[in-house]
Amino acid sequence: MKKFLMIALMAVIGISVTASAQSKEYDKQQLEYKKNAKKLAKKQKKERKRQKRQTTSSTPLENVLISYYLETEPTCGGEKRGQEQTVSDAQSIAVAEKRLLLNAQTAYAQEVRTMLANNITEQTSAADGVEFNNYISNVAAKSQNEFNGDVKLAFMIYRMNPDGKTMTVRSFYVIDEANGLARAKNIAAKVNQNIETSKQIEKATNGN
């Protein structure tokens, strides 16, 4: 019994030591990511200042950039994708923000269509021709609102144009591709199920 308890105790100690080592390694990696993000942010902050660009955020630009890189830059541990959109004739920040968001969502919509097409093609044999492509377009259009949440505004910068009336505004977005891909697979599975159900109904109706 004592031998069994000693073995159990050693196992617990071993697990604790391993967990502690993994935790320390994780913390070390996170510090390295933050260090890289700060380095990139400082560099970009200087560049934006040189270009006389300002941020619309109340948070200092360097802090905003650090958060952005931590989400989108692989060397900073980022697993999402960054996307930039620009308008050069904005009358106001508010109007520019709406235009830029629409542009970002429209660009992502094309990616969504491709994701859906690929996933549906993998799950059904009836995956070619004009009719199928039209079907994919309809599915993508109906489900696009579900994907819009994958496009998140990170920050915006701007500068006045030489005319003194308009602005060049650039928005930076974080795209959650993993979330979008998972959703695309789920929608594709439902589409495939509907296709199979339709086939079964047609087969039963024709008496085959």
PLY file of the C-alpha trace (Angstrom):
ply
format ascii 1.0
element vertex 208
property float x
property float y
property float z
element edge 207
property int vertex1
property int vertex2
end_header
0.00 0.00 0.00
2.82 2.38 0.90
4.57 1.52 -2.36
1.37 2.32 -4.29
1.01 5.66 -2.46
4.62 6.56 -3.19
4.15 5.81 -6.89
0.95 7.87 -6.95
2.70 10.75 -5.14
5.63 10.66 -7.56
3.20 10.71 -10.50
1.43 13.76 -9.08
4.75 15.50 -8.48
5.83 14.65 -12.02
2.64 16.10 -13.48
3.02 19.25 -11.38
6.64 19.73 -12.47
5.69 19.25 -16.13
2.77 21.66 -15.85
4.97 24.22 -14.13
7.63 23.92 -16.84
5.02 24.28 -19.57
3.56 27.31 -17.82
6.98 28.96 -17.57
7.68 28.23 -21.23
4.29 29.68 -22.19
4.94 32.85 -20.16
8.38 33.17 -21.71
6.90 32.84 -25.20
4.23 35.44 -24.46
6.87 37.90 -23.28
8.79 37.31 -26.49
5.64 37.94 -28.55
4.96 41.21 -26.70
8.57 42.26 -27.18
8.28 41.68 -30.93
4.95 43.51 -31.07
6.36 46.54 -29.23
9.33 46.63 -31.59
7.09 46.60 -34.66
4.71 49.14 -33.11
7.50 51.62 -32.36
8.77 51.35 -35.92
5.32 51.85 -37.43
4.52 54.71 -35.08
7.57 56.59 -36.35
6.56 55.90 -39.94
3.00 57.12 -39.38
4.32 60.27 -37.70
6.62 60.92 -40.65
3.64 60.55 -42.99
1.67 62.96 -40.78
-1.04 60.39 -40.17
-3.22 60.56 -37.08
-5.32 57.92 -35.38
-9.04 58.25 -34.70
-8.68 56.22 -31.51
-8.43 57.77 -28.05
-5.88 55.05 -27.26
-2.25 55.90 -28.14
-1.31 54.59 -31.59
1.57 52.52 -30.25
-0.75 50.61 -27.90
-3.27 50.05 -30.69
-0.54 48.72 -32.97
0.74 46.36 -30.28
-2.73 44.83 -29.89
-3.09 44.57 -33.66
0.23 42.76 -34.11
-0.47 40.38 -31.24
-3.57 39.27 -33.15
-2.29 39.27 -36.73
1.49 38.96 -36.84
2.86 35.36 -36.63
6.12 36.53 -35.02
3.96 38.03 -32.27
1.83 34.92 -31.82
-1.00 36.26 -33.99
-3.23 33.62 -35.56
-5.66 35.90 -37.37
-5.18 37.89 -40.57
-4.88 41.62 -40.98
-6.56 43.49 -43.80
-6.20 47.12 -44.85
-8.69 49.29 -46.72
-8.17 52.87 -47.90
-10.31 55.71 -49.26
-8.62 58.85 -50.57
-11.55 61.25 -50.86
-13.33 61.01 -47.50
-15.47 63.96 -46.45
-15.62 62.77 -42.84
-14.28 60.00 -40.62
-17.77 58.64 -39.92
-18.65 58.25 -43.60
-15.21 56.82 -44.38
-15.58 54.23 -41.62
-18.81 52.92 -43.15
-17.35 52.81 -46.65
-14.22 51.04 -45.52
-16.12 48.45 -43.50
-18.31 47.69 -46.52
-15.20 47.34 -48.67
-13.61 44.97 -46.15
-16.75 42.86 -45.87
-17.14 42.77 -49.66
-13.55 41.55 -50.07
-14.13 38.91 -47.42
-17.41 37.90 -49.08
-15.46 36.66 -52.10
-13.28 34.58 -49.81
-16.39 33.21 -48.14
-17.78 32.17 -51.52
-14.54 30.32 -52.27
-14.57 28.62 -48.86
-18.16 27.51 -49.32
-17.52 26.28 -52.87
-14.50 24.25 -51.76
-16.29 22.70 -48.81
-19.48 21.92 -50.69
-17.44 20.44 -53.56
-15.69 18.14 -51.10
-19.00 16.86 -49.78
-21.08 16.37 -52.92
-20.58 14.88 -56.37
-22.93 17.36 -58.07
-20.35 20.12 -58.02
-19.83 21.52 -61.48
-21.50 23.60 -64.16
-23.24 26.96 -64.26
-26.17 25.75 -62.17
-23.91 24.68 -59.34
-21.97 27.98 -59.43
-25.23 29.91 -59.27
-26.30 27.75 -56.35
-23.05 28.53 -54.51
-23.58 32.25 -55.13
-27.09 32.07 -53.65
-25.88 30.16 -50.59
-23.03 32.67 -50.07
-25.36 35.67 -50.44
-27.89 34.27 -47.96
-25.25 33.35 -45.39
-22.93 36.37 -45.75
-24.35 38.16 -42.71
-23.18 35.23 -40.61
-19.59 35.95 -41.72
-19.57 39.73 -41.32
-18.70 39.33 -37.65
-15.39 37.78 -38.70
-14.29 41.24 -39.88
-13.35 43.37 -36.86
-12.10 46.95 -37.03
-8.80 47.34 -35.18
-8.03 51.02 -35.77
-8.09 53.83 -38.33
-5.54 56.44 -39.35
-5.98 59.50 -41.55
-4.37 62.61 -42.96
-5.72 65.70 -44.67
-5.29 65.92 -48.43
-3.59 68.93 -50.08
-7.01 70.35 -50.99
-7.66 70.90 -47.28
-11.21 69.54 -47.66
-10.91 65.79 -47.99
-8.97 63.09 -46.15
-7.18 59.89 -46.94
-8.39 57.35 -44.41
-7.02 53.86 -43.87
-8.67 51.19 -41.75
-7.03 48.08 -40.34
-9.17 45.00 -39.77
-8.65 41.66 -38.05
-10.08 38.73 -40.01
-10.96 35.58 -38.05
-10.36 33.06 -40.84
-10.50 30.01 -38.58
-13.97 30.96 -37.37
-15.10 31.59 -40.94
-13.74 28.27 -42.16
-15.49 26.36 -39.39
-18.76 28.09 -40.24
-18.27 27.37 -43.96
-17.80 23.67 -43.22
-20.96 23.64 -41.12
-22.99 25.34 -43.86
-21.52 22.98 -46.47
-22.58 19.99 -44.38
-26.16 21.31 -44.23
-26.16 22.01 -47.97
-24.93 18.50 -48.68
-27.63 17.07 -46.43
-30.28 19.05 -48.32
-28.89 17.83 -51.65
-28.98 14.21 -50.50
-32.50 14.65 -49.16
-33.62 16.10 -52.49
-32.05 13.16 -54.32
-33.89 10.71 -52.09
-37.22 12.51 -52.64
-36.66 12.58 -56.40
-35.75 8.90 -56.37
-38.85 7.99 -54.39
-41.07 10.16 -56.62
-39.73 8.50 -59.78
-40.20 5.10 -58.23
-36.56 4.14 -58.62
0 1
1 2
2 3
3 4
4 5
5 6
6 7
7 8
8 9
9 10
10 11
11 12
12 13
13 14
14 15
15 16
16 17
17 18
18 19
19 20
20 21
21 22
22 23
23 24
24 25
25 26
26 27
27 28
28 29
29 30
30 31
31 32
32 33
33 34
34 35
35 36
36 37
37 38
38 39
39 40
40 41
41 42
42 43
43 44
44 45
45 46
46 47
47 48
48 49
49 50
50 51
51 52
52 53
53 54
54 55
55 56
56 57
57 58
58 59
59 60
60 61
61 62
62 63
63 64
64 65
65 66
66 67
67 68
68 69
69 70
70 71
71 72
72 73
73 74
74 75
75 76
76 77
77 78
78 79
79 80
80 81
81 82
82 83
83 84
84 85
85 86
86 87
87 88
88 89
89 90
90 91
91 92
92 93
93 94
94 95
95 96
96 97
97 98
98 99
99 100
100 101
101 102
102 103
103 104
104 105
105 106
106 107
107 108
108 109
109 110
110 111
111 112
112 113
113 114
114 115
115 116
116 117
117 118
118 119
119 120
120 121
121 122
122 123
123 124
124 125
125 126
126 127
127 128
128 129
129 130
130 131
131 132
132 133
133 134
134 135
135 136
136 137
137 138
138 139
139 140
140 141
141 142
142 143
143 144
144 145
145 146
146 147
147 148
148 149
149 150
150 151
151 152
152 153
153 154
154 155
155 156
156 157
157 158
158 159
159 160
160 161
161 162
162 163
163 164
164 165
165 166
166 167
167 168
168 169
169 170
170 171
171 172
172 173
173 174
174 175
175 176
176 177
177 178
178 179
179 180
180 181
181 182
182 183
183 184
184 185
185 186
186 187
187 188
188 189
189 190
190 191
191 192
192 193
193 194
194 195
195 196
196 197
197 198
198 199
199 200
200 201
201 202
202 203
203 204
204 205
205 206
206 207
